Amino acid sequence: MIPLIIIAGPTATGKSERSFHLAKRLNSEIISADSMQVYRYFDIGTAKPTIKDRNTIPHHLTDIINPDEEYNAGRFKKDGEKIINKLHAKGKIPIVSGGTGLYISAIARGLSMAAPSDPEVRKNLRKSLEKEGCTAMHNELLKVDPDAAKKINPADKFRIERALEVYYLTGKPMSSLQSSEKHEINQYDVLYLVLNMDRSLLYQRINERVNRMIKKGLVNEVKAILARGYSDRLKPFQGIGYKEIVQYLRKELALEKAVENIKKETRNFAKRQLTWFKKVSSTKWIEVDIEKPEMTDEAIYTAVQEHFNF
């Protein structure tokens, strides 16, 4: 089996930094498992690794598509497996690092083949969403798949669209497919590490990071992307940090309120990430030492040594 290291965890736990130091120590490379970092131009709000870090250690699946292109877990799995095989052929242990649980699961467990997709159906659903709005379509989902609807935010048009698409194509609720689906046999020897820290400290780090993003120029970044001609209704603009700045630019929110909302949404996102990773079996949790990051690096390296026997 191909050895594979995963460094996951909620946002603001320092995954990028710890992965960078491990990759340097192992002479390896990093595969980003972040559904927002795949987009070009979306840099500050996604907390992408610096150009300097990316020049020092190769970071794959970062800045690979334009904002108006589609990307999903299926594509990530296909792209990621190609990179993993290439790195393995070079004698390197790939490091998958990020907080998008579905992407990580696609690699670590394999994807279910149960839920199909059809561009025409999706196109029609998108038109209905634009015409009737998210609330009406979420109500429609409640009728056909109440379990999925309960888990999906009524304002999350992309997940509503996907759940309805699956129902219209299969005649079955997506929730029932997910509960009965079988995953592919895995080809990897996975060390699945999850970074964690005290909840109050995590929230403090999130608030501080949002403040830094604003100071670095998140508002100007959004303006620059829009100036390239991209619509603010595209999927990456629904990401936390970007949708709030768009609302500010539309004069729907004061900047102070937009920043407050970003912090709140990011904290809630961190909660959801923790819930996701707690449900994953065979993980090893690493408590992050903020004061002494080298201690965290050592704990990670020790886990790698023990798992792969070197």
Residue pairs with C-beta under 8 A, 6 or more apart in sequence:
1 187
1 188
1 189
2 84
2 85
2 88
2 187
2 188
2 189
3 88
3 93
3 188
3 189
3 191
3 308
4 84
4 93
4 94
4 96
4 107
4 108
4 188
4 189
4 190
4 191
5 22
5 28
5 93
5 94
5 95
5 96
5 190
5 191
5 193
5 304
6 33
6 95
6 96
6 97
6 104
6 107
6 108
6 190
6 191
6 192
6 193
7 15
7 18
7 19
7 22
7 95
7 96
7 97
7 193
7 195
7 300
8 15
8 33
8 97
8 98
8 99
8 101
8 104
8 192
8 193
8 194
8 195
8 277
8 283
9 15
9 99
9 194
9 195
9 196
9 273
9 277
10 99
10 195
10 196
10 202
10 269
10 270
10 271
10 273
10 274
10 277
11 47
11 99
11 206
11 266
11 269
11 270
11 273
12 202
12 205
12 206
12 209
12 266
12 270
13 195
13 196
13 197
13 202
13 205
13 288
14 195
14 288
14 293
14 296
15 97
15 98
15 99
15 195
16 47
16 49
16 53
16 97
17 293
18 195
18 288
18 293
18 296
18 297
18 300
19 30
19 95
19 97
20 30
20 49
20 53
20 56
20 57
21 297
22 28
22 95
22 297
22 300
22 301
22 304
23 29
23 30
23 57
23 95
24 56
24 57
25 297
25 301
26 92
26 93
26 95
26 304
27 92
28 57
28 87
28 92
28 93
28 94
28 95
29 57
29 58
29 59
29 60
29 83
29 87
29 92
29 94
29 95
30 57
30 58
30 59
30 60
30 95
30 96
30 97
31 59
31 60
31 61
31 80
31 83
31 84
31 94
31 95
31 96
31 97
32 38
32 59
32 60
32 61
32 62
32 97
32 98
33 61
33 76
33 80
33 96
33 97
33 98
33 99
33 100
33 103
33 104
33 107
34 46
34 62
34 98
34 99
34 100
34 103
35 71
35 76
35 100
35 102
35 103
36 42
36 45
36 46
36 236
36 239
37 46
37 48
37 61
37 62
37 63
37 98
38 61
38 62
38 63
38 64
38 65
38 71
38 76
39 46
39 63
39 65
39 66
39 67
39 71
39 236
40 63
40 64
40 65
40 66
40 67
41 67
41 221
41 224
41 225
41 228
42 48
42 67
42 221
42 225
42 236
42 239
42 242
43 221
44 213
44 216
44 217
44 218
44 221
45 213
45 218
45 221
45 222
45 239
45 240
45 241
45 242
45 245
46 239
46 241
47 209
47 213
48 62
48 63
49 59
49 62
53 59
54 62
60 80
60 83
61 76
61 79
61 80
61 83
64 71
64 79
65 71
66 230
67 225
67 230
67 234
67 235
67 236
67 237
68 230
68 231
68 234
70 235
73 102
73 103
73 105
73 106
73 111
74 106
74 111
76 103
76 106
76 107
77 103
77 106
77 107
77 110
77 111
80 96
80 103
80 106
80 107
81 107
83 94
84 94
84 107
84 188
87 93
87 94
88 94
93 304
93 308
96 104
96 107
96 108
98 104
99 273
101 273
101 276
101 277
101 280
105 111
105 280
107 188
108 186
108 188
108 190
108 192
108 280
109 183
109 184
109 186
110 183
110 184
110 185
110 186
111 183
111 184
112 177
112 178
112 181
112 182
112 183
113 184
114 177
114 178
114 180
114 181
115 166
115 170
115 174
115 177
115 178
115 181
116 166
116 169
116 170
117 165
117 169
118 165
118 169
121 165
121 168
121 169
122 161
122 165
125 137
125 161
125 164
125 165
125 168
126 161
128 137
129 137
129 157
129 160
129 161
134 154
134 155
134 156
134 157
134 160
135 154
137 157
137 160
137 161
137 164
138 149
138 152
138 154
138 160
140 164
141 148
141 149
141 152
141 160
141 163
141 164
141 167
142 149
144 164
144 167
144 173
145 163
145 167
145 173
145 174
145 175
147 173
147 175
147 176
148 163
148 173
148 174
148 175
149 163
151 175
152 159
152 160
152 163
153 159
154 160
156 238
157 238
158 235
158 238
162 174
163 173
163 174
166 172
166 173
166 174
166 177
167 173
167 174
170 177
189 308
190 282
191 284
191 303
191 304
191 307
191 308
192 280
192 282
192 283
192 284
193 283
193 284
193 285
193 286
193 300
193 303
194 277
194 280
194 283
194 284
194 285
194 286
195 285
195 286
195 288
195 296
196 274
196 285
196 286
196 287
196 288
197 205
197 287
197 288
197 290
201 290
202 270
203 267
203 270
205 290
206 263
206 266
206 267
206 270
207 263
209 266
210 241
210 259
210 262
210 263
210 266
211 259
213 241
213 262
214 259
218 241
218 245
219 245
219 248
219 249
219 255
222 242
222 245
222 246
222 249
223 249
226 232
226 249
230 237
231 237
232 246
232 249
232 250
236 242
237 243
237 246
240 262
240 265
240 266
240 269
241 262
241 266
244 253
244 258
244 259
244 261
244 262
244 265
245 258
247 253
247 258
248 254
248 255
248 258
253 261
277 283
284 303
286 296
286 299
286 300
286 303
287 296
287 299
288 296
289 295
289 296
